[in-house]
Amino acid sequence: MSAPTTEKPGTDDSRNDPAAPPPAPEGSVVVTVKIRRYNPEGDADEPYWESFDVPALPTDRVLNLLHHVKWYLDGTLAFRRSCAHGICGSDAMRINGINRLACKVLIKDLLAGGGKHTTISIEPIKGLPVEKDLIVDMEPFFEAYRAVKPYLVTTGNEPTRERLQSSADRARFDDTTKCILCAACTTSCPVFWTEGSYFGPAAIVNAHRFIFDSRDEGAEERLDILNDNEGVWRCRTTFNCTDACPRGIQVTQAIQEVKRALLFRRV
Amino acid sequence: MSVTDAPFSVDKPRSPQRPAARRSNFELYSWLFMRLSGLLLVFLVLGHLLIMLFLDDGVQRINFAFVAGRWASPFWQFWDLTMLWLAGLHGGNGLRTVINDYARKDQTRFWLKMLLYVSMIVTIAVGTFVLFTFDPNIGN
């Protein structure tokens, strides 16, 4: 690497300054990222919108733009992300009004056609208390999750070998095993927005995973819990949850299957 | 350097906040009732509208005598009674759901539901009373 020129002693070349943004890559376009921000310790106690112009490649993900903002433009931006590959479920957010994982949305799918300028709006997921910027308090979500007993419930002595299951029995609940608890479905549900005590799609999906597991014996108990005032009967079948799920789980279908199980076991 | 200055704000994260399930099938039955009564109402209400508004001279022939004539038959009395009860309960249950979904405060929810229940009871009771005690000679 060549030494800095001696004409400006004391000033760093921008490439040597770790805080300076990297040069915009070839083929990138500048998009505006409009972020719903909230700082509980700031002067303004209200959430507000803040826009950043960020160079983006069509193959970038929204998460890359958030990283660019946080690393080079405004380090106070707060958001969750962990694996950045759509598995950990940390970075669910409302992107252009739809719940998505920031690490799974490609910029090329958001670019405005016809060479027009692109603005991407990013908000925290709805229905949970915002703690800062894009970070929400997930406790109500996990409280509902814990309430459906999302673990194997059995009686009697443990078998000495593994609990065997036919592949047909395994396939019965295969779809709902894919949940990564990102809360995209629950926070896309209009019933959950207005009434936070509703269990929400994610808790029902995780109950479904055990209710229809042939090795589990807690189905009756879970069905009782979901038969409650705040359970499956509040579902309005709007399919927002199915649309929001980054894992492609047929969430509404799972809820309907729990309804059907309740209906024909008890009526 | 102390890292424990900040108050540890996570308060009993695993404490149960949700009351135990009530083991009541009310929500199940009301969900089922909405579907079944809805199906029946399609037939009852469309039939009612057809008779009242389209057949013969349609709406032009409706007067006291026409209504009295229909209610002389137990069949039409039963039709109208079923329609009244199903529509009252179906609509009331629908509004109950809307109130449950959208009322934010417990107080608001309670009073809206009380208002709803009272108006349901009054409508259904007055309608039933008229159907059973209707006197075609009331004008004489």
Boltz contact constraints between the chains, C-beta under 6 A:
constraints:
  - contact:
      token1: [A, 143]
      token2: [B, 17]
      max_distance: 6.0
  - contact:
      token1: [A, 147]
      token2: [B, 18]
      max_distance: 6.0
  - contact:
      token1: [A, 191]
      token2: [B, 101]
      max_distance: 6.0
  - contact:
      token1: [A, 194]
      token2: [B, 101]
      max_distance: 6.0
  - contact:
      token1: [A, 194]
      token2: [B, 102]
      max_distance: 6.0
  - contact:
      token1: [A, 195]
      token2: [B, 101]
      max_distance: 6.0
  - contact:
      token1: [A, 224]
      token2: [B, 21]
      max_distance: 6.0
  - contact:
      token1: [A, 224]
      token2: [B, 23]
      max_distance: 6.0
  - contact:
      token1: [A, 225]
      token2: [B, 21]
      max_distance: 6.0
  - contact:
      token1: [A, 227]
      token2: [B, 28]
      max_distance: 6.0
  - contact:
      token1: [A, 228]
      token2: [B, 21]
      max_distance: 6.0
  - contact:
      token1: [A, 228]
      token2: [B, 22]
      max_distance: 6.0
  - contact:
      token1: [A, 229]
      token2: [B, 27]
      max_distance: 6.0
  - contact:
      token1: [A, 233]
      token2: [B, 27]
      max_distance: 6.0
  - contact:
      token1: [A, 233]
      token2: [B, 31]
      max_distance: 6.0
  - contact:
      token1: [A, 262]
      token2: [B, 28]
      max_distance: 6.0
